[in-house]
Amino acid sequence: MKGLSSKDKPRRENVEADKTSMFEGLTFEGFKRLAKDNSLSPYEKIGFPDSYREGKEEIILDDIVSKLTNLKMRKQVVLDIGPGCSGLALLLIELCRKQGHTLLLVDSQEMLDHLPDESFTIKIAGSYPDDCRETLERYAGNVSAILTYSVLQYVFVESSIFDFVDHSLGLLSEGGQMLIGDIPNVSKRKRFFSSPNGVRFHQNFTQNRETPSVNFNTIEVRKIDDAVILSLLMRCRAAGYDAYVLPQGAGLPMANRREDILITKP
């Protein structure tokens, strides 16, 4: 990593490993606590070790814009659900500034406090959608682009993903798009780590010859799998929306075990 000597790298990796436990089982309240911890980096405040995101957020935004194409339009209403406070949120803010968009940012007050106040941004504090239904009601049918990135897995554990998505669809304008990005799919992960490429990836990462442990036909408690992904697609399509599973760009940090859902309103 840039700015680190070869001696520094193992030390930093050990520090990140020690912090891993704080990223397990995160909830909305848990993220609020991370946001208030001044000892953490912006990446750690949003639940990632530095090595997972540092230097990669411009690539992530490029991948997002290639799918959420309404972001390229001018003077639209854009909603980011759970933007966090790392560079990705700042990059989106700058994109919306250049395009003349109105940007709605929904997150905890603790997280939003880390983001700049801009004339074109509207910060809405609270858990989505329960704490902000009334505020967002005025935008129903007028939002051109909705982004929620690396958020669905926490909604899945703590709340209702169907309520989350149903409310979002009601906000979309004609031709509006919603990108549910960076979804960890345990089924995709198993397929990858049971493949020769996945075994090599695991061995290179762990620096030993052990093969990854993969168990099929087991209940994966609190984890998103193919059944969850496909059920979301079916629900959106039954409601009159087009919905697709899309791969992440090969240069993204966890493209081999995460994927995106794009929903569009005809």
Summary of the structure (lengths in Angstrom):
residues: 266
radius of gyration: 18.7
end to end distance: 43.7
largest distance: 56.7
contacts: 809
relative contact order: 0.12
helix: 45%
strand: 18%
